[in-house]
């Protein structure tokens, strides 16, 4: 039995929820009040449970009835009680009189009432300006609803919305800025990112669906802006691709610099799962190979820095071992003295450079200070030794 009615029941439930929330929000925007969707859905569920006890039809918010009530000046739910009493009286005593009312008259009342509730064609223009994908989904759902069926239109619109959502999760926005504001606070005389340093600004959470895309994108940009410190194409595995050497005329300013540091701007990342952590490991190991690092524990000529990390994300990264053991956290009390939060200890005195920072300019300043301490000549000599 469930096999026969399961799909229809699910679609009926979905139709009722969409119609009910659509009516509530449309009337709420028109009359300048806020609708609590959770409260509306709880009320809708209670009504359907009670109706099922008495073998009643599934109920939901009526678009046409809501529009008629709105045009009639209804302000409170008491109108539903009065309407129900009038409907019962009419069904008992007035059916012979209703028989002669033309259907066109009844439909005109509903159509006239719904004109003020239906969105104008300008909404499609707004979709086009804000998001082209939302515009395509809305137009497709509207056309299928008008020319095929309401049920089919809703199914197609919901499926397309899910596909768009998954696409956005799997293809996050990554930015690779070459100019960073805020250097004046750290005494750096230019806003340009130093040569050999690549800044990656993640715009979404780092999760299983998008970590591979982020890895490929980062390696692609790193290959465009820097050059490998060693010849990495001599011993290739069966699944590795040989990189094409860049021609000298592709960079008019001279040869590309060697990769020295990668900075992750994590200010917009609020969640990282296991696959995201493993993806960070893969990016780090691949870039170390690209930068000519043989022993990551002993060689600091290439570093991966993290800036503006969320405390929860920073704790996960630290626990998994991407950062060195010297990078640790301390628990401090908030201003109100009631709650505590995990913060990064930036004052720990370690021999190696700090890899976690409160901002990207601070990370750049740490890299520049490390250059001055160790000397760029020593780094270049170390890397030439592997070529």
Residue pairs with C-beta under 8 A, 6 or more apart in sequence:
11 151
11 154
11 155
12 58
13 58
14 154
14 158
15 60
15 150
15 151
15 154
16 44
16 48
16 58
16 59
16 60
17 41
17 44
17 60
18 154
19 60
19 61
19 62
19 63
20 40
20 41
20 44
20 60
20 61
21 37
21 40
21 41
21 61
22 63
23 61
23 62
23 63
23 66
23 117
24 35
24 37
24 40
24 61
25 35
26 117
26 119
27 66
27 70
27 117
28 34
28 35
30 70
30 116
30 117
31 70
40 61
44 59
44 60
44 61
47 59
48 58
48 59
50 56
51 57
51 58
51 59
63 114
63 117
64 110
64 113
64 114
65 83
66 117
67 110
67 113
67 114
67 116
67 117
68 109
68 110
68 113
69 79
69 83
70 113
70 116
70 117
71 112
71 113
71 116
72 79
90 98
123 138
124 135
124 138
124 139
127 134
127 135
127 138
128 135
133 164
134 164
136 160
137 157
137 160
137 161
137 164
138 157
140 156
140 157
140 160
141 153
141 154
141 156
141 157
141 160
142 153
143 153
144 152
144 153
144 156
144 157
145 152
145 153
145 154
146 153
166 209
168 204
169 204
169 207
169 209
169 210
170 209
170 210
170 213
171 210
171 213
172 202
172 203
172 204
172 205
172 210
172 213
172 214
173 203
173 204
174 200
174 201
174 202
174 203
174 214
174 217
174 218
175 200
175 201
175 203
176 198
176 199
176 200
176 201
176 221
176 225
177 193
177 199
177 201
178 192
178 193
178 199
179 191
179 192
179 193
180 191
180 193
180 199
180 360
180 361
180 364
181 191
181 361
182 359
182 360
182 361
183 189
183 190
183 191
183 361
183 364
185 361
186 361
186 362
186 364
186 365
187 365
188 361
188 364
188 365
188 368
193 199
193 364
194 364
194 367
194 368
195 257
196 226
196 257
196 258
196 259
196 260
196 261
197 260
197 261
197 262
197 263
197 364
197 367
198 218
198 221
198 222
198 225
198 226
198 259
198 261
198 262
198 263
199 263
199 265
199 360
200 218
200 221
200 262
200 263
200 264
200 265
201 265
201 267
201 268
202 214
202 264
202 265
202 266
202 268
202 269
203 268
204 210
204 268
204 269
205 269
205 270
205 271
205 272
205 276
206 214
206 269
206 271
206 272
206 273
206 276
206 279
206 280
207 271
207 272
207 273
207 275
207 276
208 273
208 274
208 275
208 276
211 275
211 276
211 278
211 279
212 279
214 279
214 283
215 279
215 282
215 283
215 286
218 262
218 283
219 283
219 286
219 287
219 290
222 259
222 262
222 287
222 290
223 243
225 256
226 256
226 257
226 258
226 259
227 246
227 255
227 256
227 257
227 258
227 259
228 243
228 258
228 259
228 290
228 291
228 292
229 258
229 259
229 290
229 291
229 292
229 383
229 386
229 387
230 292
230 383
230 386
230 387
231 387
232 243
232 289
232 290
233 242
233 243
236 242
246 256
248 255
258 291
258 292
258 380
258 383
259 287
259 290
259 291
259 302
260 291
260 301
260 302
260 303
260 367
260 379
261 302
261 303
261 304
261 305
261 367
262 283
262 287
262 303
262 304
262 305
263 305
263 306
263 307
263 360
263 363
263 364
263 367
264 304
264 305
264 306
264 307
265 307
265 308
265 360
266 306
266 307
266 308
266 309
266 310
266 313
266 314
267 307
267 308
269 309
269 310
269 313
270 310
270 312
270 313
271 313
272 313
272 316
272 317
277 316
277 317
277 320
277 322
280 317
280 322
281 320
281 322
283 304
284 296
284 304
284 322
285 296
287 302
287 304
288 296
288 302
291 301
291 302
291 383
292 301
292 302
292 383
292 386
292 387
293 299
293 301
293 302
294 386
299 382
300 352
300 353
300 370
300 374
301 379
301 382
301 383
303 353
303 355
303 367
303 370
304 322
304 355
305 355
305 356
305 357
305 363
305 366
305 367
306 314
306 317
306 323
306 355
306 356
306 357
306 363
307 356
307 357
307 358
307 359
307 360
307 362
307 363
308 357
308 358
308 359
308 360
309 317
309 344
309 356
311 341
311 342
311 343
311 344
312 342
314 329
314 342
314 344
314 356
315 329
315 342
317 323
318 327
318 328
318 329
323 355
323 356
324 352
324 355
326 348
326 350
326 352
327 344
327 348
327 350
327 354
327 355
327 356
328 345
328 348
329 342
329 343
329 344
329 345
330 343
330 345
331 340
331 341
331 342
331 343
332 340
332 341
332 343
333 339
333 340
334 340
334 341
344 356
344 358
346 354
346 356
346 357
346 358
348 354
353 366
353 367
353 369
353 370
354 366
357 363
357 366
371 379
